[in-house]
């Protein structure tokens, strides 16, 4: 599993370096709380950390063990993170931490809002850092 994760990270870093990010696409309107699209899938991620440094990568969202629970994996230009989220209405609240065996030892939490197009956007915090970062995740077409 660690070899696969590291391989995916290297691929993500290569693609990020080969295809520089442009201004992110506009997001759709917030999904109604009682009609949220399925969020399981792969996403392209555009983000800004608390110091206003831009980064990108991929986000993978899988079903959790109970309804409205999701397993999340971020493959970023700065590391690999894993987390768990709970969807209530159109709000996906999550915690995350650096994947064991990577060079980083970070953790935090965040909240994404789900749009009518299935995009995710919101704040992501790092434990011990006062300011939040901002993230937008766009579903990859399958």
N, C-alpha and C positions, 0 to 999 in steps of 0.2 A: 504494500500500500504506500509506503514512504517513497519507494522508487517511482511509482506511478505519479504521486503528487509532485515529486521533484521534477519529473519529466514534463508534466503539465506546466509547472512554473517556468521551466526553461523555454518551452514553446510559447507561453504567454509573453515572456520577456522578449523573445525574438520578434514576435508579431508586433509588440508595442514599439520596438525600436525600428522596425521596417515600415510601419504604417503610423506616422505621427497623428495624434488626435487633433481634430478640428474642434470648433465650437460644438458642444453637444446639441443634439436635436432637441427641439422643443418637446416638452412633456404633454401628455393628454390631461384632460380634466380629472380631478380626483374621482375615483369610483364611488358610487353610492354604497354606504355601509352594508346594505342588504343585497347588493349585487356585485360582488367582487370577482374579477376574472381569476382563473386558476393561475397560481404563481409558481408552480413547479416547472423548472427548466433551467436553461443557461442564459446568462445575461452578460452584455458588455458593460463595463463599469467605468464611469468618469467621475473623478472626485477631486476634492481639495482638502488637504489636512488642516489642522488648527493654525499652522504657520502660513497658510495660503499657498503651499506647494501643491502643484497638480500631480496626480498619479492616476493610473488606470489599471485595468486588468479584467478579470472575469469573475462572475459570481455564479455559483451553482446552488440551486434550491431543490431539496428533495423532501418528500413526505416524512414526517416524524412518526413516532410510535403511537400517538393518539391524535384524534381529530384536531385540526387547526394548529398542529405543532409541525415545525419545519427544521430540517438539518440544513445548515448553510456552510459553504466553503468559498472563501475568497482567495483567488490566485492573483496577487498584486505584484507590481513592479518592485515592491519592497519586502515581500514575504508571503507566507501562506497562513491564513487564519481559518479557524473553524468555529462554528457557533450553533446556537439553537434559538429559534424564534417562535412566537405565538401570534397568530392572526386573530384580531378582534375587530370586527367591522372591516374598515379598510386600512387599519393600522397594524403593521408587523413590528412587534417589539422584540428585540433580540439582545443576547449577550454573545461575546466572541472572545477568543484568545488565540495567540500564536500557536501554530501546530507544533507539537512536541518533536524535537529533533531539528528544528530550524534555529537560525542564529538569533532570532528575536525572542523576547519574553514580554509580550504586550498583552493587554486585555482591555475590554471596554464593553460598551453597550450602545444601543441605538434604536431609532424608530424610523421605519420607512412608511410612507403613505403609498398605497397602491392606486394607480390610475386606471381609467376605463380601457386603456390600451395594454394593461398588464405591466406597465413600467413601475419601478420602485424609486422613490426619492426620499431623502430626509437627512437627519443628522446622525453622526456616528462619533462617539466620544472615546477617548483613550483614558484609562484610569490614571489619575495623577496629573492630568492636563486639564486646565480650566475651560478652554474654548473648544467647541465642537468642530468637527470637519463636516463637509457636505458631500453627499454621494447621490448619483443618479445611475440607475441600472436599466438598460434597455434589453428587452427579450431578443435573443438570437432566433432568427427564423430557422425552423427545422426542416 
